[in-house]
Amino acid sequence: MSGIYIHIPFCKQACHYCDFHFSTSLTLKSNLVQAILTEIDLRLPYLKNKNIETIYFGGGTPSLLSEKELFLILEKIYKTYNVSSHAEITLEANPDDLSIEKLKELKRLEINRLSIGLQSYNDEELIWMNRAHTAAESESSVKRSQDKGFENISIDLIYGSKFSNLANWKRTLDKTIALDVKHISSYNLTIEDKTKLGHDFKVKKELAIDDEKSSELFLEMIDRLEKNKFIHYEISNFGKESYFSNHNSNYWKGIEYIGFGPSAHSFDGVSRQWNISNNSLYIKNVNDKNESYFEKEILSESDQFNEYILTSLRTIWGIDAEVLKNKFSSEITNAFNQKINAYISKEMITLTNNQYVLTSNGKLFADKIASELFV
């Protein structure tokens, strides 16, 4: 069981908080799609004939691709790989792209999961973020998608900006619950250096995000969503029963996947590979069959351990004591056992049925705890 990720590095405009690889110029779009098709052929041996259970179009804004462009990529994948008949096929979309005609196209392509980037229901905040849609478009895009037969819908929300407070966050969560979506990904706004927000922070045009306020909003979100039958299965992700993101869950479980397109990452269990974050160079080097379009790192035992701790600890499945015992050396597991007891005594981690899982309080410090468990 493996997954395929396709990075589509184009956006209508640059969100002020985003540091993902993208371009607001669409001039290379058709050339890049052709390069992705070529890369799929070049990388055939990577997954060693594994069955494909998930396909994920991320970005950027994959909903900017035409029906023909999406069809060409999917057609190539189905011709090249053994894709499961019940594969989860996700496309990230902006609300303003999801017209009735666009939704009909996606249905024809048999895309069965939408991840819609709402981010906020506040028009002032959306303008501040430099999003291309309005709050009204946020809600209507979800309802329109449901009307056209998309049941498996995830929405993205951002909290922790200067517009956030407990009262309006409760309203945001209640509005989201009322939309009857099956999955929510919600992220605390972070200030990244190479962004408009990062620049404004440096010149003191914007203030730093209040960690205490963000923690309050995070805990409110957990409480409110869990009371409405959402399962908090990963730090930033909530899904109703049977509606977790299979693709992203496989990342966290350490299952192999391959990524196509500029900046896309791949993982085969023992190495990590990532494509260059430059559209023109990616296209040229792929077409020339020049392997300089990617970099590769062989993971040491310590790297694999740290990767396992970082990803597993974020989930409801936690760190499996049996995996530690069977996969890693006694030196590494002994060091882990010495460190983990301190977090159990502080009630930040519980040990149940050989699984080390974060408590609600521990979730506030997930990254810090993971880094302190590294070797």
C-alpha positions as CSV (number, residue, x, y, z in Angstrom):
1,M,0.0,0.0,0.0
2,S,1.5,3.3,-1.1
3,G,0.5,6.8,-2.0
4,I,1.2,9.4,-4.8
5,Y,1.4,13.1,-4.2
6,I,1.4,15.6,-7.1
7,H,2.5,19.2,-6.4
8,I,0.9,21.8,-8.5
9,P,2.9,25.0,-7.9
10,F,0.5,27.7,-9.2
11,C,-1.7,30.2,-7.4
12,K,-3.8,33.1,-8.5
13,Q,-2.1,35.3,-5.8
14,A,0.3,34.9,-2.9
15,C,-1.2,34.4,0.5
16,H,0.7,36.6,3.0
17,Y,1.5,33.7,5.4
18,C,2.4,31.0,2.9
19,D,6.0,29.7,2.3
20,F,5.1,26.7,0.1
21,H,6.6,26.6,-3.3
22,F,4.3,28.3,-5.9
23,S,4.2,30.8,-8.7
24,T,1.5,33.3,-9.6
25,S,2.5,33.1,-13.2
26,L,0.6,30.4,-15.1
27,T,2.7,30.6,-18.3
28,L,4.6,27.3,-17.6
29,K,1.5,25.4,-16.5
30,S,1.1,23.2,-19.6
31,N,4.8,22.6,-19.8
32,L,4.9,21.6,-16.2
33,V,2.1,19.1,-16.6
34,Q,4.0,17.5,-19.4
35,A,7.1,17.3,-17.2
36,I,5.1,15.6,-14.5
37,L,4.0,13.0,-17.0
38,T,7.7,12.4,-17.9
39,E,8.7,12.2,-14.3
40,I,6.1,9.5,-13.6
41,D,7.7,7.4,-16.3
42,L,11.3,8.1,-15.0
43,R,10.4,7.1,-11.4
44,L,8.5,3.9,-12.1
45,P,11.0,1.6,-10.1
46,Y,10.8,3.8,-7.0
47,L,7.8,2.1,-5.3
48,K,8.8,-1.4,-6.5
49,N,5.3,-2.3,-7.9
50,K,3.4,-1.4,-4.7
51,N,-0.4,-1.0,-4.9
52,I,-1.5,2.7,-4.9
53,E,-4.2,3.4,-2.3
54,T,-4.1,7.2,-2.3
55,I,-3.6,10.0,-4.9
56,Y,-3.3,13.6,-3.6
57,F,-3.2,16.8,-5.7
58,G,-1.6,19.5,-3.5
59,G,0.0,22.8,-4.0
60,G,-0.2,25.6,-4.7
61,T,-3.7,25.4,-6.0
62,P,-4.4,22.2,-8.0
63,S,-8.0,23.4,-8.8
64,L,-6.3,25.8,-11.3
65,L,-5.6,22.8,-13.6
66,S,-8.1,22.2,-16.4
67,E,-10.1,19.0,-16.7
68,K,-7.8,17.9,-19.5
69,E,-4.6,18.6,-17.5
70,L,-5.9,16.6,-14.5
71,F,-7.1,13.8,-16.8
72,L,-3.6,13.5,-18.4
73,I,-2.0,13.1,-15.0
74,L,-4.5,10.6,-13.7
75,E,-4.5,8.7,-17.0
76,K,-0.7,8.4,-16.8
77,I,-0.8,7.3,-13.1
78,Y,-3.5,4.6,-13.9
79,K,-1.5,3.3,-16.8
80,T,1.8,3.2,-14.9
81,Y,0.7,1.9,-11.5
82,N,-1.7,-0.6,-10.0
83,V,-4.2,1.8,-8.5
84,S,-6.8,0.4,-6.1
85,S,-10.4,0.5,-7.3
86,H,-11.3,2.2,-4.0
87,A,-8.4,4.6,-4.0
88,E,-8.8,7.9,-2.1
89,I,-8.3,10.7,-4.7
90,T,-8.0,14.1,-3.1
91,L,-7.8,17.5,-4.8
92,E,-7.0,20.7,-2.8
93,A,-9.2,23.6,-4.0
94,N,-9.8,27.2,-3.3
95,P,-13.5,28.1,-2.8
96,D,-13.5,30.6,-5.7
97,D,-12.5,27.8,-8.1
98,L,-15.4,25.5,-7.3
99,S,-18.0,26.5,-9.8
100,I,-20.8,24.1,-10.8
101,E,-18.9,23.4,-14.0
102,K,-15.7,22.8,-12.2
103,L,-17.4,20.4,-9.8
104,K,-18.9,18.5,-12.7
105,E,-15.4,18.1,-14.2
106,L,-14.0,16.8,-10.9
107,K,-16.9,14.3,-10.7
108,R,-16.1,13.1,-14.3
109,L,-12.5,12.6,-13.2
110,E,-13.7,10.4,-10.3
111,I,-12.0,12.6,-7.7
112,N,-13.7,11.6,-4.5
113,R,-12.3,13.9,-1.9
114,L,-12.0,17.7,-1.7
115,S,-9.8,19.7,0.6
116,I,-11.2,23.2,0.5
117,G,-9.0,26.1,1.7
118,L,-11.6,28.2,3.5
119,Q,-9.1,29.5,6.2
120,S,-11.6,32.0,7.7
121,Y,-15.2,33.3,7.6
122,N,-14.1,36.8,8.3
123,D,-13.8,39.0,5.1
124,E,-11.4,41.4,6.8
125,E,-9.2,38.6,7.8
126,L,-9.3,37.0,4.4
127,I,-8.2,40.3,2.8
128,W,-5.4,40.6,5.4
129,M,-4.3,37.1,4.4
130,N,-4.6,38.1,0.7
131,R,-7.0,35.2,0.0
132,A,-8.8,35.3,-3.4
133,H,-12.2,34.4,-2.0
134,T,-14.8,36.0,0.3
135,A,-16.5,34.5,3.4
136,A,-19.7,34.1,1.4
137,E,-17.8,32.0,-1.2
138,S,-16.4,29.9,1.6
139,E,-19.8,28.6,2.7
140,S,-21.3,28.4,-0.8
141,S,-18.4,26.4,-2.2
142,V,-18.9,23.7,0.5
143,K,-22.7,23.6,0.0
144,R,-22.3,23.5,-3.8
145,S,-19.8,20.7,-3.6
146,Q,-22.2,18.7,-1.4
147,D,-25.1,19.3,-3.8
148,K,-23.0,17.9,-6.6
149,G,-22.4,14.7,-4.7
150,F,-19.1,15.3,-2.9
151,E,-19.6,13.7,0.6
152,N,-15.9,13.4,1.6
153,I,-15.0,17.1,2.1
154,S,-12.3,18.5,4.3
155,I,-11.9,22.2,5.0
156,D,-8.8,24.1,6.2
157,L,-9.0,26.7,9.0
158,I,-6.4,29.0,10.4
159,Y,-6.4,30.4,13.9
160,G,-4.1,32.6,16.0
161,S,-4.0,35.7,13.9
162,K,-4.6,39.2,15.3
163,F,-8.3,38.7,14.4
164,S,-8.7,35.7,16.6
165,N,-10.4,35.7,19.9
166,L,-12.3,33.0,21.8
167,A,-15.8,34.3,20.9
168,N,-15.3,34.5,17.2
169,W,-13.4,31.2,17.1
170,K,-16.4,29.5,18.7
171,R,-18.6,31.0,16.0
172,T,-16.1,29.8,13.4
173,L,-16.2,26.3,14.8
174,D,-20.0,26.3,15.1
175,K,-20.4,27.5,11.5
176,T,-18.1,24.7,10.4
177,I,-19.9,22.1,12.3
178,A,-23.2,23.3,10.8
179,L,-21.8,22.8,7.3
180,D,-21.7,19.1,8.0
181,V,-18.2,18.5,6.6
182,K,-16.5,15.2,7.5
183,H,-13.0,16.5,8.1
184,I,-11.3,19.6,9.4
185,S,-7.6,20.6,9.2
186,S,-6.8,23.5,11.4
187,Y,-3.5,25.2,11.8
188,N,-2.1,27.8,14.1
189,L,-0.8,30.7,12.1
190,T,3.0,30.8,12.0
191,I,5.2,33.6,10.9
192,E,7.6,32.4,8.2
193,D,10.6,34.4,7.2
194,K,10.1,34.5,3.4
195,T,6.6,35.7,3.4
196,K,4.8,39.1,3.4
197,L,3.7,38.4,7.0
198,G,7.3,37.6,8.0
199,H,8.5,40.9,6.5
200,D,5.8,42.8,8.3
201,F,6.8,41.2,11.5
202,K,10.4,42.1,11.1
203,V,9.6,45.8,10.5
204,K,7.1,45.7,13.4
205,K,4.1,46.3,11.2
206,E,2.6,43.1,12.7
207,L,2.9,41.7,16.2
208,A,4.0,38.3,17.2
209,I,1.3,35.7,17.7
210,D,0.2,35.2,21.3
211,D,1.1,31.6,22.3
212,E,-1.2,31.6,25.3
213,K,-4.2,32.8,23.1
214,S,-3.4,30.2,20.5
215,S,-3.3,27.5,23.2
216,E,-6.7,28.6,24.4
217,L,-8.2,28.4,20.9
218,F,-6.6,25.0,20.3
219,L,-8.1,23.5,23.4
220,E,-11.5,25.0,22.6
221,M,-11.3,23.5,19.2
222,I,-10.6,20.0,20.6
223,D,-13.4,20.2,23.1
224,R,-16.0,21.6,20.6
225,L,-15.2,19.3,17.8
226,E,-15.0,16.1,19.9
227,K,-18.4,16.9,21.3
228,N,-19.7,16.9,17.8
229,K,-18.3,13.5,16.8
230,F,-15.0,14.6,15.3
231,I,-12.0,12.4,16.3
232,H,-8.8,14.3,16.9
233,Y,-6.6,11.8,15.2
234,E,-3.6,14.1,14.5
235,I,-2.5,17.4,16.1
236,S,-4.0,19.5,13.3
237,N,-6.6,17.1,12.0
238,F,-10.1,16.1,13.0
239,G,-12.2,13.5,11.1
240,K,-15.5,11.8,11.7
241,E,-15.5,8.0,11.8
242,S,-14.3,6.6,8.5
243,Y,-13.3,10.0,7.2
244,F,-9.7,10.4,8.2
245,S,-7.4,11.4,5.4
246,N,-5.9,8.1,4.4
247,H,-3.2,9.8,2.4
248,N,-1.9,12.0,5.2
249,S,-2.4,9.2,7.8
250,N,0.0,7.1,5.8
251,Y,2.6,9.8,6.0
252,W,2.3,9.7,9.8
253,K,2.4,5.9,9.9
254,G,5.7,5.8,7.8
255,I,4.1,4.2,4.7
256,E,6.0,4.7,1.5
257,Y,4.9,7.4,-1.0
258,I,6.2,9.1,-4.1
259,G,5.9,12.8,-5.0
260,F,5.8,14.3,-8.5
261,G,6.3,18.0,-9.4
262,P,8.6,20.8,-8.2
263,S,9.3,20.6,-4.4
264,A,7.5,17.3,-4.0
265,H,8.9,14.8,-1.5
266,S,9.2,11.0,-1.6
267,F,9.9,8.4,1.0
268,D,10.7,4.7,0.5
269,G,11.4,3.6,4.1
270,V,15.1,4.0,4.0
271,S,15.6,7.3,2.0
272,R,14.0,10.6,1.5
273,Q,14.0,12.4,-1.8
274,W,12.8,15.9,-2.8
275,N,12.5,17.7,-6.1
276,I,14.0,21.1,-6.7
277,S,11.7,24.1,-5.9
278,N,12.2,25.8,-9.3
279,N,9.6,25.3,-12.0
280,S,11.8,26.1,-15.0
281,L,14.8,24.0,-13.8
282,Y,12.4,21.2,-12.9
283,I,10.9,21.2,-16.3
284,K,14.3,21.4,-18.1
285,N,16.1,18.7,-16.0
286,V,13.2,16.3,-16.2
287,N,12.9,16.7,-19.9
288,D,16.6,16.2,-20.2
289,K,16.4,13.1,-17.9
290,N,19.0,14.9,-15.8
291,E,18.7,13.6,-12.2
292,S,19.7,17.0,-10.8
293,Y,16.0,17.8,-10.6
294,F,16.0,16.1,-7.2
295,E,18.1,15.5,-4.1
296,K,18.3,12.3,-2.0
297,E,19.2,11.5,1.5
298,I,19.8,8.0,2.9
299,L,18.3,7.9,6.4
300,S,20.5,6.6,9.2
301,E,19.0,4.6,12.0
302,S,18.9,7.8,14.1
303,D,17.2,9.7,11.3
304,Q,14.6,6.9,10.9
305,F,14.0,6.9,14.7
306,N,13.6,10.7,14.9
307,E,11.3,10.6,11.9
308,Y,9.2,7.9,13.6
309,I,9.0,9.8,16.9
310,L,8.1,13.1,15.2
311,T,5.3,11.7,13.0
312,S,3.8,9.0,15.4
313,L,3.6,11.2,18.4
314,R,1.3,13.6,16.6
315,T,-1.4,10.9,16.2
316,I,-3.9,9.0,18.2
317,W,-2.0,5.8,17.4
318,G,1.1,7.2,19.1
319,I,4.5,5.6,19.4
320,D,4.3,1.8,19.4
321,A,6.6,0.2,21.9
322,E,6.8,-3.0,19.8
323,V,8.0,-1.0,16.7
324,L,10.7,0.6,18.9
325,K,11.8,-2.8,20.1
326,N,11.8,-4.6,16.7
327,K,13.1,-1.8,14.5
328,F,15.7,0.1,16.5
329,S,18.8,-0.8,18.5
330,S,18.8,-1.3,22.2
331,E,21.0,1.7,22.6
332,I,18.3,3.9,21.0
333,T,15.4,2.3,22.8
334,N,17.1,2.5,26.2
335,A,17.7,6.2,25.7
336,F,14.0,6.6,24.7
337,N,12.8,4.7,27.8
338,Q,14.8,6.9,30.1
339,K,13.4,10.1,28.6
340,I,9.8,9.1,28.2
341,N,9.1,8.4,31.8
342,A,9.5,12.1,32.7
343,Y,6.6,13.0,30.4
344,I,4.4,10.2,31.7
345,S,5.0,11.5,35.3
346,K,4.0,15.0,34.1
347,E,0.8,13.6,32.6
348,M,1.8,14.8,29.1
349,I,2.0,11.3,27.7
350,T,0.1,8.1,28.6
351,L,1.2,4.5,28.1
352,T,-1.8,2.2,27.2
353,N,-1.6,-1.1,25.4
354,N,2.1,-0.5,24.5
355,Q,1.2,2.9,22.8
356,Y,2.7,6.2,24.0
357,V,0.1,8.9,23.3
358,L,0.0,12.6,24.0
359,T,-2.5,13.9,26.5
360,S,-4.5,17.1,25.8
361,N,-1.9,19.0,27.7
362,G,0.9,17.2,26.0
363,K,-0.5,18.2,22.6
364,L,0.3,21.8,23.4
365,F,4.0,20.9,23.4
366,A,4.1,18.1,20.8
367,D,7.0,19.4,18.8
368,K,9.1,20.3,21.8
369,I,8.5,16.8,23.4
370,A,9.4,15.1,20.1
371,S,12.6,17.0,19.7
372,E,13.6,16.1,23.3
373,L,13.1,12.5,22.5
374,F,15.3,12.6,19.5
375,V,18.7,10.9,19.4
